[in-house]
Amino acid sequence: ELLRADSVASGSNCKTYRFILAQFKAKPSADSQNKLIRGADLIKMGIKQGPIIGEILKHIEEKRLDEEIKTPEEAREWVKKTYFKLISP
């Protein structure tokens, strides 16, 4: 909205504002998207409850945003490869 107000005040056609707004609306927020994997899933895989769960979920979300992980299966495989010492045999 600040960009819009600035564009209007400077006599601009608001092209950049409309572009950014369209991009924002096209991408759902992280909270509204389905998570690839949840804490309960990690516990079922054998990872003990604790701060590590949040760290793993944060890393998975970053990789999802970077489009390195796209499916729940890829997320589970990444967890196994990255945190194999924490997973029960």
PyMOL Python script that loads the backbone (N, CA, C, O; Angstrom):
from pymol import cmd

cmd.read_pdbstr("""\
ATOM      1  N   GLU A   1       0.822  -1.191   0.000  1.00  0.00           N
ATOM      2  CA  GLU A   1       0.000   0.000   0.000  1.00  0.00           C
ATOM      3  C   GLU A   1       0.865   1.254   0.000  1.00  0.00           C
ATOM      4  O   GLU A   1       0.498   2.275  -0.581  1.00  0.00           O
ATOM      5  N   LEU A   2       2.019   1.165   0.659  1.00  0.00           N
ATOM      6  CA  LEU A   2       2.921   2.314   0.652  1.00  0.00           C
ATOM      7  C   LEU A   2       3.412   2.585  -0.767  1.00  0.00           C
ATOM      8  O   LEU A   2       3.491   3.740  -1.188  1.00  0.00           O
ATOM      9  N   LEU A   3       3.737   1.537  -1.497  1.00  0.00           N
ATOM     10  CA  LEU A   3       4.173   1.692  -2.885  1.00  0.00           C
ATOM     11  C   LEU A   3       3.067   2.308  -3.724  1.00  0.00           C
ATOM     12  O   LEU A   3       3.332   3.175  -4.557  1.00  0.00           O
ATOM     13  N   ARG A   4       1.838   1.874  -3.519  1.00  0.00           N
ATOM     14  CA  ARG A   4       0.700   2.421  -4.263  1.00  0.00           C
ATOM     15  C   ARG A   4       0.550   3.908  -3.975  1.00  0.00           C
ATOM     16  O   ARG A   4       0.413   4.717  -4.893  1.00  0.00           O
ATOM     17  N   ALA A   5       0.578   4.262  -2.690  1.00  0.00           N
ATOM     18  CA  ALA A   5       0.432   5.659  -2.312  1.00  0.00           C
ATOM     19  C   ALA A   5       1.554   6.511  -2.898  1.00  0.00           C
ATOM     20  O   ALA A   5       1.319   7.623  -3.369  1.00  0.00           O
ATOM     21  N   ASP A   6       2.762   5.984  -2.864  1.00  0.00           N
ATOM     22  CA  ASP A   6       3.901   6.709  -3.419  1.00  0.00           C
ATOM     23  C   ASP A   6       3.747   6.874  -4.928  1.00  0.00           C
ATOM     24  O   ASP A   6       4.041   7.936  -5.477  1.00  0.00           O
ATOM     25  N   SER A   7       3.287   5.820  -5.591  1.00  0.00           N
ATOM     26  CA  SER A   7       3.092   5.882  -7.044  1.00  0.00           C
ATOM     27  C   SER A   7       2.035   6.911  -7.416  1.00  0.00           C
ATOM     28  O   SER A   7       2.224   7.692  -8.347  1.00  0.00           O
ATOM     29  N   VAL A   8       0.923   6.912  -6.690  1.00  0.00           N
ATOM     30  CA  VAL A   8      -0.148   7.865  -6.963  1.00  0.00           C
ATOM     31  C   VAL A   8       0.345   9.292  -6.717  1.00  0.00           C
ATOM     32  O   VAL A   8       0.088  10.192  -7.517  1.00  0.00           O
ATOM     33  N   ALA A   9       1.047   9.487  -5.616  1.00  0.00           N
ATOM     34  CA  ALA A   9       1.534  10.828  -5.269  1.00  0.00           C
ATOM     35  C   ALA A   9       2.542  11.351  -6.291  1.00  0.00           C
ATOM     36  O   ALA A   9       2.620  12.557  -6.525  1.00  0.00           O
ATOM     37  N   SER A  10       3.306  10.454  -6.894  1.00  0.00           N
ATOM     38  CA  SER A  10       4.325  10.896  -7.855  1.00  0.00           C
ATOM     39  C   SER A  10       3.801  10.909  -9.292  1.00  0.00           C
ATOM     40  O   SER A  10       4.546  11.220 -10.221  1.00  0.00           O
ATOM     41  N   GLY A  11       2.536  10.575  -9.474  1.00  0.00           N
ATOM     42  CA  GLY A  11       1.944  10.605 -10.805  1.00  0.00           C
ATOM     43  C   GLY A  11       2.252   9.368 -11.638  1.00  0.00           C
ATOM     44  O   GLY A  11       2.034   9.376 -12.850  1.00  0.00           O
ATOM     45  N   SER A  12       2.752   8.313 -11.017  1.00  0.00           N
ATOM     46  CA  SER A  12       3.067   7.077 -11.726  1.00  0.00           C
ATOM     47  C   SER A  12       1.786   6.331 -12.084  1.00  0.00           C
ATOM     48  O   SER A  12       0.718   6.621 -11.545  1.00  0.00           O
ATOM     49  N   ASN A  13       1.898   5.375 -12.992  1.00  0.00           N
ATOM     50  CA  ASN A  13       0.728   4.598 -13.408  1.00  0.00           C
ATOM     51  C   ASN A  13       0.486   3.371 -12.527  1.00  0.00           C
ATOM     52  O   ASN A  13      -0.415   2.583 -12.815  1.00  0.00           O
ATOM     53  N   CYS A  14       1.253   3.195 -11.483  1.00  0.00           N
ATOM     54  CA  CYS A  14       1.091   2.090 -10.518  1.00  0.00           C
ATOM     55  C   CYS A  14       1.357   0.722 -11.133  1.00  0.00           C
ATOM     56  O   CYS A  14       0.911  -0.291 -10.595  1.00  0.00           O
ATOM     57  N   LYS A  15       2.072   0.676 -12.244  1.00  0.00           N
ATOM     58  CA  LYS A  15       2.366  -0.603 -12.907  1.00  0.00           C
ATOM     59  C   LYS A  15       3.133  -1.550 -11.981  1.00  0.00           C
ATOM     60  O   LYS A  15       2.796  -2.730 -11.884  1.00  0.00           O
ATOM     61  N   THR A  16       4.150  -1.043 -11.312  1.00  0.00           N
ATOM     62  CA  THR A  16       4.943  -1.876 -10.403  1.00  0.00           C
ATOM     63  C   THR A  16       4.086  -2.363  -9.242  1.00  0.00           C
ATOM     64  O   THR A  16       4.173  -3.524  -8.840  1.00  0.00           O
ATOM     65  N   TYR A  17       3.261  -1.473  -8.708  1.00  0.00           N
ATOM     66  CA  TYR A  17       2.375  -1.851  -7.607  1.00  0.00           C
ATOM     67  C   TYR A  17       1.446  -2.985  -8.034  1.00  0.00           C
ATOM     68  O   TYR A  17       1.296  -3.968  -7.309  1.00  0.00           O
ATOM     69  N   ARG A  18       0.831  -2.856  -9.193  1.00  0.00           N
ATOM     70  CA  ARG A  18      -0.098  -3.893  -9.661  1.00  0.00           C
ATOM     71  C   ARG A  18       0.627  -5.219  -9.886  1.00  0.00           C
ATOM     72  O   ARG A  18       0.081  -6.283  -9.591  1.00  0.00           O
ATOM     73  N   PHE A  19       1.857  -5.160 -10.408  1.00  0.00           N
ATOM     74  CA  PHE A  19       2.637  -6.373 -10.614  1.00  0.00           C
ATOM     75  C   PHE A  19       2.933  -7.063  -9.281  1.00  0.00           C
ATOM     76  O   PHE A  19       2.716  -8.267  -9.140  1.00  0.00           O
ATOM     77  N   ILE A  20       3.423  -6.306  -8.316  1.00  0.00           N
ATOM     78  CA  ILE A  20       3.751  -6.877  -7.000  1.00  0.00           C
ATOM     79  C   ILE A  20       2.504  -7.424  -6.323  1.00  0.00           C
ATOM     80  O   ILE A  20       2.546  -8.498  -5.723  1.00  0.00           O
ATOM     81  N   LEU A  21       1.408  -6.706  -6.413  1.00  0.00           N
ATOM     82  CA  LEU A  21       0.154  -7.167  -5.815  1.00  0.00           C
ATOM     83  C   LEU A  21      -0.299  -8.478  -6.449  1.00  0.00           C
ATOM     84  O   LEU A  21      -0.738  -9.387  -5.745  1.00  0.00           O
ATOM     85  N   ALA A  22      -0.196  -8.582  -7.764  1.00  0.00           N
ATOM     86  CA  ALA A  22      -0.582  -9.825  -8.452  1.00  0.00           C
ATOM     87  C   ALA A  22       0.303 -10.986  -8.016  1.00  0.00           C
ATOM     88  O   ALA A  22      -0.188 -12.096  -7.810  1.00  0.00           O
ATOM     89  N   GLN A  23       1.607 -10.740  -7.873  1.00  0.00           N
ATOM     90  CA  GLN A  23       2.523 -11.789  -7.421  1.00  0.00           C
ATOM     91  C   GLN A  23       2.190 -12.221  -6.002  1.00  0.00           C
ATOM     92  O   GLN A  23       2.207 -13.412  -5.690  1.00  0.00           O
ATOM     93  N   PHE A  24       1.893 -11.267  -5.155  1.00  0.00           N
ATOM     94  CA  PHE A  24       1.556 -11.557  -3.764  1.00  0.00           C
ATOM     95  C   PHE A  24       0.285 -12.398  -3.678  1.00  0.00           C
ATOM     96  O   PHE A  24       0.224 -13.361  -2.913  1.00  0.00           O
ATOM     97  N   LYS A  25      -0.716 -12.037  -4.455  1.00  0.00           N
ATOM     98  CA  LYS A  25      -1.986 -12.764  -4.426  1.00  0.00           C
ATOM     99  C   LYS A  25      -1.858 -14.155  -5.040  1.00  0.00           C
ATOM    100  O   LYS A  25      -2.585 -15.073  -4.660  1.00  0.00           O
ATOM    101  N   ALA A  26      -0.949 -14.309  -5.975  1.00  0.00           N
ATOM    102  CA  ALA A  26      -0.782 -15.598  -6.656  1.00  0.00           C
ATOM    103  C   ALA A  26      -0.120 -16.637  -5.778  1.00  0.00           C
ATOM    104  O   ALA A  26      -0.296 -17.834  -6.005  1.00  0.00           O
ATOM    105  N   LYS A  27       0.634 -16.212  -4.781  1.00  0.00           N
ATOM    106  CA  LYS A  27       1.361 -17.143  -3.918  1.00  0.00           C
ATOM    107  C   LYS A  27       0.713 -17.171  -2.546  1.00  0.00           C
ATOM    108  O   LYS A  27       0.766 -16.178  -1.821  1.00  0.00           O
ATOM    109  N   PRO A  28       0.096 -18.302  -2.171  1.00  0.00           N
ATOM    110  CA  PRO A  28      -0.512 -18.401  -0.843  1.00  0.00           C
ATOM    111  C   PRO A  28       0.549 -18.263   0.251  1.00  0.00           C
ATOM    112  O   PRO A  28       1.720 -18.579   0.045  1.00  0.00           O
ATOM    113  N   SER A  29       0.122 -17.797   1.388  1.00  0.00           N
ATOM    114  CA  SER A  29       1.063 -17.654   2.501  1.00  0.00           C
ATOM    115  C   SER A  29       1.526 -19.015   2.974  1.00  0.00           C
ATOM    116  O   SER A  29       0.860 -20.022   2.737  1.00  0.00           O
ATOM    117  N   ALA A  30       2.668 -19.046   3.643  1.00  0.00           N
ATOM    118  CA  ALA A  30       3.221 -20.310   4.143  1.00  0.00           C
ATOM    119  C   ALA A  30       2.249 -20.980   5.105  1.00  0.00           C
ATOM    120  O   ALA A  30       2.170 -22.208   5.148  1.00  0.00           O
ATOM    121  N   ASP A  31       1.506 -20.185   5.880  1.00  0.00           N
ATOM    122  CA  ASP A  31       0.571 -20.758   6.846  1.00  0.00           C
ATOM    123  C   ASP A  31      -0.595 -21.462   6.169  1.00  0.00           C
ATOM    124  O   ASP A  31      -1.145 -22.422   6.709  1.00  0.00           O
ATOM    125  N   SER A  32      -0.971 -20.984   4.987  1.00  0.00           N
ATOM    126  CA  SER A  32      -2.129 -21.581   4.332  1.00  0.00           C
ATOM    127  C   SER A  32      -1.764 -22.779   3.461  1.00  0.00           C
ATOM    128  O   SER A  32      -2.645 -23.516   3.019  1.00  0.00           O
ATOM    129  N   GLN A  33      -0.497 -22.972   3.217  1.00  0.00           N
ATOM    130  CA  GLN A  33      -0.087 -24.092   2.369  1.00  0.00           C
ATOM    131  C   GLN A  33      -0.023 -25.374   3.183  1.00  0.00           C
ATOM    132  O   GLN A  33       0.233 -25.362   4.387  1.00  0.00           O
ATOM    133  N   ASN A  34      -0.262 -26.476   2.489  1.00  0.00           N
ATOM    134  CA  ASN A  34      -0.120 -27.768   3.144  1.00  0.00           C
ATOM    135  C   ASN A  34       1.357 -28.010   3.427  1.00  0.00           C
ATOM    136  O   ASN A  34       2.208 -27.816   2.559  1.00  0.00           O
ATOM    137  N   LYS A  35       1.639 -28.422   4.611  1.00  0.00           N
ATOM    138  CA  LYS A  35       3.015 -28.740   4.968  1.00  0.00           C
ATOM    139  C   LYS A  35       3.376 -30.070   4.334  1.00  0.00           C
ATOM    140  O   LYS A  35       2.537 -30.964   4.218  1.00  0.00           O
ATOM    141  N   LEU A  36       4.616 -30.193   3.929  1.00  0.00           N
ATOM    142  CA  LEU A  36       5.072 -31.445   3.339  1.00  0.00           C
ATOM    143  C   LEU A  36       5.194 -32.528   4.403  1.00  0.00           C
ATOM    144  O   LEU A  36       4.947 -33.707   4.150  1.00  0.00           O
ATOM    145  N   ILE A  37       5.576 -32.103   5.577  1.00  0.00           N
ATOM    146  CA  ILE A  37       5.791 -33.048   6.672  1.00  0.00           C
ATOM    147  C   ILE A  37       5.528 -32.299   7.972  1.00  0.00           C
ATOM    148  O   ILE A  37       5.781 -31.097   8.061  1.00  0.00           O
ATOM    149  N   ARG A  38       5.038 -32.985   8.948  1.00  0.00           N
ATOM    150  CA  ARG A  38       4.705 -32.365  10.240  1.00  0.00           C
ATOM    151  C   ARG A  38       5.558 -32.980  11.341  1.00  0.00           C
ATOM    152  O   ARG A  38       6.212 -34.006  11.154  1.00  0.00           O
ATOM    153  N   GLY A  39       5.530 -32.330  12.476  1.00  0.00           N
ATOM    154  CA  GLY A  39       6.294 -32.825  13.619  1.00  0.00           C
ATOM    155  C   GLY A  39       5.921 -34.248  13.988  1.00  0.00           C
ATOM    156  O   GLY A  39       6.786 -35.059  14.319  1.00  0.00           O
ATOM    157  N   ALA A  40       4.636 -34.548  13.930  1.00  0.00           N
ATOM    158  CA  ALA A  40       4.183 -35.907  14.258  1.00  0.00           C
ATOM    159  C   ALA A  40       4.773 -36.931  13.302  1.00  0.00           C
ATOM    160  O   ALA A  40       5.069 -38.060  13.695  1.00  0.00           O
ATOM    161  N   ASP A  41       4.944 -36.532  12.041  1.00  0.00           N
ATOM    162  CA  ASP A  41       5.550 -37.434  11.055  1.00  0.00           C
ATOM    163  C   ASP A  41       7.005 -37.721  11.419  1.00  0.00           C
ATOM    164  O   ASP A  41       7.475 -38.852  11.302  1.00  0.00           O
ATOM    165  N   LEU A  42       7.705 -36.686  11.857  1.00  0.00           N
ATOM    166  CA  LEU A  42       9.110 -36.865  12.239  1.00  0.00           C
ATOM    167  C   LEU A  42       9.231 -37.780  13.457  1.00  0.00           C
ATOM    168  O   LEU A  42      10.138 -38.609  13.531  1.00  0.00           O
ATOM    169  N   ILE A  43       8.333 -37.627  14.388  1.00  0.00           N
ATOM    170  CA  ILE A  43       8.346 -38.487  15.578  1.00  0.00           C
ATOM    171  C   ILE A  43       8.089 -39.936  15.166  1.00  0.00           C
ATOM    172  O   ILE A  43       8.731 -40.852  15.680  1.00  0.00           O
ATOM    173  N   LYS A  44       7.154 -40.145  14.242  1.00  0.00           N
ATOM    174  CA  LYS A  44       6.880 -41.500  13.751  1.00  0.00           C
ATOM    175  C   LYS A  44       8.102 -42.099  13.058  1.00  0.00           C
ATOM    176  O   LYS A  44       8.289 -43.316  13.050  1.00  0.00           O
ATOM    177  N   MET A  45       8.930 -41.230  12.476  1.00  0.00           N
ATOM    178  CA  MET A  45      10.145 -41.697  11.812  1.00  0.00           C
ATOM    179  C   MET A  45      11.229 -42.063  12.822  1.00  0.00           C
ATOM    180  O   MET A  45      12.228 -42.688  12.468  1.00  0.00           O
ATOM    181  N   GLY A  46      11.028 -41.672  14.079  1.00  0.00           N
ATOM    182  CA  GLY A  46      11.989 -42.031  15.109  1.00  0.00           C
ATOM    183  C   GLY A  46      12.787 -40.871  15.674  1.00  0.00           C
ATOM    184  O   GLY A  46      13.682 -41.083  16.493  1.00  0.00           O
ATOM    185  N   ILE A  47      12.487 -39.660  15.259  1.00  0.00           N
ATOM    186  CA  ILE A  47      13.192 -38.499  15.799  1.00  0.00           C
ATOM    187  C   ILE A  47      12.546 -38.129  17.130  1.00  0.00           C
ATOM    188  O   ILE A  47      11.324 -38.036  17.238  1.00  0.00           O
ATOM    189  N   LYS A  48      13.378 -37.922  18.125  1.00  0.00           N
ATOM    190  CA  LYS A  48      12.869 -37.623  19.461  1.00  0.00           C
ATOM    191  C   LYS A  48      12.307 -36.207  19.524  1.00  0.00           C
ATOM    192  O   LYS A  48      12.792 -35.292  18.858  1.00  0.00           O
ATOM    193  N   GLN A  49      11.268 -36.054  20.349  1.00  0.00           N
ATOM    194  CA  GLN A  49      10.667 -34.741  20.538  1.00  0.00           C
ATOM    195  C   GLN A  49      11.700 -33.775  21.105  1.00  0.00           C
ATOM    196  O   GLN A  49      12.577 -34.160  21.879  1.00  0.00           O
ATOM    197  N   GLY A  50      11.578 -32.531  20.709  1.00  0.00           N
ATOM    198  CA  GLY A  50      12.476 -31.505  21.201  1.00  0.00           C
ATOM    199  C   GLY A  50      12.697 -30.434  20.149  1.00  0.00           C
ATOM    200  O   GLY A  50      12.045 -30.439  19.105  1.00  0.00           O
ATOM    201  N   PRO A  51      13.608 -29.524  20.419  1.00  0.00           N
ATOM    202  CA  PRO A  51      13.862 -28.415  19.499  1.00  0.00           C
ATOM    203  C   PRO A  51      14.303 -28.855  18.105  1.00  0.00           C
ATOM    204  O   PRO A  51      14.129 -28.115  17.137  1.00  0.00           O
ATOM    205  N   ILE A  52      14.863 -30.040  17.999  1.00  0.00           N
ATOM    206  CA  ILE A  52      15.327 -30.531  16.701  1.00  0.00           C
ATOM    207  C   ILE A  52      14.171 -30.649  15.709  1.00  0.00           C
ATOM    208  O   ILE A  52      14.364 -30.463  14.508  1.00  0.00           O
ATOM    209  N   ILE A  53      12.982 -30.955  16.200  1.00  0.00           N
ATOM    210  CA  ILE A  53      11.805 -31.077  15.325  1.00  0.00           C
ATOM    211  C   ILE A  53      11.564 -29.742  14.606  1.00  0.00           C
ATOM    212  O   ILE A  53      11.379 -29.710  13.389  1.00  0.00           O
ATOM    213  N   GLY A  54      11.567 -28.659  15.362  1.00  0.00           N
ATOM    214  CA  GLY A  54      11.365 -27.339  14.767  1.00  0.00           C
ATOM    215  C   GLY A  54      12.454 -26.979  13.776  1.00  0.00           C
ATOM    216  O   GLY A  54      12.184 -26.387  12.731  1.00  0.00           O
ATOM    217  N   GLU A  55      13.690 -27.337  14.108  1.00  0.00           N
ATOM    218  CA  GLU A  55      14.805 -27.057  13.203  1.00  0.00           C
ATOM    219  C   GLU A  55      14.632 -27.803  11.879  1.00  0.00           C
ATOM    220  O   GLU A  55      14.834 -27.238  10.805  1.00  0.00           O
ATOM    221  N   ILE A  56      14.262 -29.063  11.971  1.00  0.00           N
ATOM    222  CA  ILE A  56      14.073 -29.869  10.761  1.00  0.00           C
ATOM    223  C   ILE A  56      12.939 -29.289   9.917  1.00  0.00           C
ATOM    224  O   ILE A  56      13.076 -29.143   8.702  1.00  0.00           O
ATOM    225  N   LEU A  57      11.822 -28.960  10.562  1.00  0.00           N
ATOM    226  CA  LEU A  57      10.689 -28.406   9.832  1.00  0.00           C
ATOM    227  C   LEU A  57      11.049 -27.080   9.160  1.00  0.00           C
ATOM    228  O   LEU A  57      10.605 -26.803   8.046  1.00  0.00           O
ATOM    229  N   LYS A  58      11.851 -26.269   9.839  1.00  0.00           N
ATOM    230  CA  LYS A  58      12.297 -24.994   9.270  1.00  0.00           C
ATOM    231  C   LYS A  58      13.148 -25.242   8.021  1.00  0.00           C
ATOM    232  O   LYS A  58      12.970 -24.580   6.998  1.00  0.00           O
ATOM    233  N   HIS A  59      14.071 -26.199   8.112  1.00  0.00           N
ATOM    234  CA  HIS A  59      14.920 -26.508   6.958  1.00  0.00           C
ATOM    235  C   HIS A  59      14.100 -27.046   5.785  1.00  0.00           C
ATOM    236  O   HIS A  59      14.355 -26.702   4.631  1.00  0.00           O
ATOM    237  N   ILE A  60      13.126 -27.881   6.085  1.00  0.00           N
ATOM    238  CA  ILE A  60      12.272 -28.425   5.027  1.00  0.00           C
ATOM    239  C   ILE A  60      11.478 -27.303   4.366  1.00  0.00           C
ATOM    240  O   ILE A  60      11.339 -27.279   3.143  1.00  0.00           O
ATOM    241  N   GLU A  61      10.961 -26.384   5.160  1.00  0.00           N
ATOM    242  CA  GLU A  61      10.196 -25.272   4.598  1.00  0.00           C
ATOM    243  C   GLU A  61      11.081 -24.406   3.703  1.00  0.00           C
ATOM    244  O   GLU A  61      10.646 -23.956   2.643  1.00  0.00           O
ATOM    245  N   GLU A  62      12.315 -24.175   4.128  1.00  0.00           N
ATOM    246  CA  GLU A  62      13.244 -23.396   3.302  1.00  0.00           C
ATOM    247  C   GLU A  62      13.513 -24.113   1.978  1.00  0.00           C
ATOM    248  O   GLU A  62      13.544 -23.491   0.917  1.00  0.00           O
ATOM    249  N   LYS A  63      13.704 -25.409   2.058  1.00  0.00           N
ATOM    250  CA  LYS A  63      13.958 -26.186   0.839  1.00  0.00           C
ATOM    251  C   LYS A  63      12.722 -26.237  -0.054  1.00  0.00           C
ATOM    252  O   LYS A  63      12.841 -26.271  -1.279  1.00  0.00           O
ATOM    253  N   ARG A  64      11.533 -26.242   0.557  1.00  0.00           N
ATOM    254  CA  ARG A  64      10.297 -26.207  -0.229  1.00  0.00           C
ATOM    255  C   ARG A  64      10.183 -24.869  -0.958  1.00  0.00           C
ATOM    256  O   ARG A  64       9.834 -24.834  -2.138  1.00  0.00           O
ATOM    257  N   LEU A  65      10.471 -23.783  -0.268  1.00  0.00           N
ATOM    258  CA  LEU A  65      10.403 -22.467  -0.895  1.00  0.00           C
ATOM    259  C   LEU A  65      11.431 -22.323  -2.018  1.00  0.00           C
ATOM    260  O   LEU A  65      11.184 -21.638  -3.010  1.00  0.00           O
ATOM    261  N   ASP A  66      12.580 -22.972  -1.853  1.00  0.00           N
ATOM    262  CA  ASP A  66      13.622 -22.965  -2.895  1.00  0.00           C
ATOM    263  C   ASP A  66      13.346 -24.013  -3.977  1.00  0.00           C
ATOM    264  O   ASP A  66      14.118 -24.159  -4.925  1.00  0.00           O
ATOM    265  N   GLU A  67      12.236 -24.738  -3.821  1.00  0.00           N
ATOM    266  CA  GLU A  67      11.802 -25.786  -4.747  1.00  0.00           C
ATOM    267  C   GLU A  67      12.800 -26.934  -4.854  1.00  0.00           C
ATOM    268  O   GLU A  67      12.892 -27.590  -5.892  1.00  0.00           O
ATOM    269  N   GLU A  68      13.551 -27.174  -3.771  1.00  0.00           N
ATOM    270  CA  GLU A  68      14.459 -28.317  -3.726  1.00  0.00           C
ATOM    271  C   GLU A  68      13.721 -29.563  -3.258  1.00  0.00           C
ATOM    272  O   GLU A  68      14.095 -30.681  -3.612  1.00  0.00           O
ATOM    273  N   ILE A  69      12.674 -29.370  -2.465  1.00  0.00           N
ATOM    274  CA  ILE A  69      11.825 -30.459  -1.976  1.00  0.00           C
ATOM    275  C   ILE A  69      10.404 -30.105  -2.373  1.00  0.00           C
ATOM    276  O   ILE A  69       9.913 -29.021  -2.058  1.00  0.00           O
ATOM    277  N   LYS A  70       9.740 -31.036  -3.073  1.00  0.00           N
ATOM    278  CA  LYS A  70       8.401 -30.731  -3.592  1.00  0.00           C
ATOM    279  C   LYS A  70       7.306 -31.655  -3.085  1.00  0.00           C
ATOM    280  O   LYS A  70       6.124 -31.322  -3.170  1.00  0.00           O
ATOM    281  N   THR A  71       7.687 -32.816  -2.556  1.00  0.00           N
ATOM    282  CA  THR A  71       6.676 -33.785  -2.135  1.00  0.00           C
ATOM    283  C   THR A  71       6.975 -34.270  -0.715  1.00  0.00           C
ATOM    284  O   THR A  71       8.104 -34.144  -0.241  1.00  0.00           O
ATOM    285  N   PRO A  72       5.972 -34.819  -0.042  1.00  0.00           N
ATOM    286  CA  PRO A  72       6.218 -35.391   1.281  1.00  0.00           C
ATOM    287  C   PRO A  72       7.269 -36.502   1.241  1.00  0.00           C
ATOM    288  O   PRO A  72       8.055 -36.654   2.176  1.00  0.00           O
ATOM    289  N   GLU A  73       7.278 -37.277   0.154  1.00  0.00           N
ATOM    290  CA  GLU A  73       8.261 -38.357   0.031  1.00  0.00           C
ATOM    291  C   GLU A  73       9.676 -37.785  -0.039  1.00  0.00           C
ATOM    292  O   GLU A  73      10.592 -38.307   0.596  1.00  0.00           O
ATOM    293  N   GLU A  74       9.851 -36.715  -0.809  1.00  0.00           N
ATOM    294  CA  GLU A  74      11.160 -36.070  -0.888  1.00  0.00           C
ATOM    295  C   GLU A  74      11.570 -35.504   0.465  1.00  0.00           C
ATOM    296  O   GLU A  74      12.745 -35.546   0.828  1.00  0.00           O
ATOM    297  N   ALA A  75      10.614 -34.979   1.204  1.00  0.00           N
ATOM    298  CA  ALA A  75      10.904 -34.437   2.531  1.00  0.00           C
ATOM    299  C   ALA A  75      11.382 -35.541   3.471  1.00  0.00           C
ATOM    300  O   ALA A  75      12.355 -35.368   4.204  1.00  0.00           O
ATOM    301  N   ARG A  76      10.678 -36.688   3.439  1.00  0.00           N
ATOM    302  CA  ARG A  76      11.091 -37.807   4.297  1.00  0.00           C
ATOM    303  C   ARG A  76      12.474 -38.313   3.922  1.00  0.00           C
ATOM    304  O   ARG A  76      13.289 -38.607   4.796  1.00  0.00           O
ATOM    305  N   GLU A  77      12.740 -38.415   2.628  1.00  0.00           N
ATOM    306  CA  GLU A  77      14.064 -38.875   2.176  1.00  0.00           C
ATOM    307  C   GLU A  77      15.154 -37.899   2.598  1.00  0.00           C
ATOM    308  O   GLU A  77      16.237 -38.312   3.013  1.00  0.00           O
ATOM    309  N   TRP A  78      14.868 -36.601   2.492  1.00  0.00           N
ATOM    310  CA  TRP A  78      15.840 -35.595   2.905  1.00  0.00           C
ATOM    311  C   TRP A  78      16.131 -35.724   4.400  1.00  0.00           C
ATOM    312  O   TRP A  78      17.282 -35.626   4.826  1.00  0.00           O
ATOM    313  N   VAL A  79      15.084 -35.944   5.187  1.00  0.00           N
ATOM    314  CA  VAL A  79      15.266 -36.108   6.630  1.00  0.00           C
ATOM    315  C   VAL A  79      16.135 -37.321   6.910  1.00  0.00           C
ATOM    316  O   VAL A  79      17.051 -37.256   7.730  1.00  0.00           O
ATOM    317  N   LYS A  80      15.855 -38.410   6.241  1.00  0.00           N
ATOM    318  CA  LYS A  80      16.637 -39.636   6.455  1.00  0.00           C
ATOM    319  C   LYS A  80      18.108 -39.419   6.118  1.00  0.00           C
ATOM    320  O   LYS A  80      18.988 -39.857   6.859  1.00  0.00           O
ATOM    321  N   LYS A  81      18.374 -38.745   5.004  1.00  0.00           N
ATOM    322  CA  LYS A  81      19.764 -38.519   4.584  1.00  0.00           C
ATOM    323  C   LYS A  81      20.483 -37.525   5.483  1.00  0.00           C
ATOM    324  O   LYS A  81      21.666 -37.690   5.780  1.00  0.00           O
ATOM    325  N   THR A  82      19.767 -36.493   5.917  1.00  0.00           N
ATOM    326  CA  THR A  82      20.389 -35.407   6.667  1.00  0.00           C
ATOM    327  C   THR A  82      20.487 -35.696   8.156  1.00  0.00           C
ATOM    328  O   THR A  82      21.470 -35.325   8.798  1.00  0.00           O
ATOM    329  N   TYR A  83      19.489 -36.346   8.701  1.00  0.00           N
ATOM    330  CA  TYR A  83      19.423 -36.561  10.146  1.00  0.00           C
ATOM    331  C   TYR A  83      19.444 -38.038  10.495  1.00  0.00           C
ATOM    332  O   TYR A  83      18.853 -38.454  11.491  1.00  0.00           O
ATOM    333  N   PHE A  84      20.120 -38.826   9.681  1.00  0.00           N
ATOM    334  CA  PHE A  84      20.094 -40.280   9.849  1.00  0.00           C
ATOM    335  C   PHE A  84      20.516 -40.739  11.239  1.00  0.00           C
ATOM    336  O   PHE A  84      20.055 -41.782  11.701  1.00  0.00           O
ATOM    337  N   LYS A  85      21.368 -39.998  11.908  1.00  0.00           N
ATOM    338  CA  LYS A  85      21.838 -40.397  13.245  1.00  0.00           C
ATOM    339  C   LYS A  85      20.735 -40.287  14.281  1.00  0.00           C
ATOM    340  O   LYS A  85      20.805 -40.924  15.332  1.00  0.00           O
ATOM    341  N   LEU A  86      19.712 -39.484  13.995  1.00  0.00           N
ATOM    342  CA  LEU A  86      18.633 -39.274  14.959  1.00  0.00           C
ATOM    343  C   LEU A  86      17.470 -40.224  14.761  1.00  0.00           C
ATOM    344  O   LEU A  86      16.560 -40.295  15.587  1.00  0.00           O
ATOM    345  N   ILE A  87      17.510 -40.955  13.652  1.00  0.00           N
ATOM    346  CA  ILE A  87      16.393 -41.853  13.329  1.00  0.00           C
ATOM    347  C   ILE A  87      16.732 -43.267  13.773  1.00  0.00           C
ATOM    348  O   ILE A  87      17.827 -43.776  13.534  1.00  0.00           O
ATOM    349  N   SER A  88      15.771 -43.871  14.414  1.00  0.00           N
ATOM    350  CA  SER A  88      15.979 -45.246  14.866  1.00  0.00           C
ATOM    351  C   SER A  88      16.136 -46.171  13.677  1.00  0.00           C
ATOM    352  O   SER A  88      15.534 -45.928  12.630  1.00  0.00           O
ATOM    353  N   PRO A  89      16.932 -47.229  13.808  1.00  0.00           N
ATOM    354  CA  PRO A  89      17.082 -48.189  12.705  1.00  0.00           C
ATOM    355  C   PRO A  89      15.814 -48.966  12.443  1.00  0.00           C
ATOM    356  O   PRO A  89      15.781 -49.810  11.548  1.00  0.00           O
TER     357      PRO A  89
END
""", "prot")
cmd.dss("prot")
cmd.show_as("cartoon", "prot")
cmd.util.cbc("prot")
cmd.orient("prot")
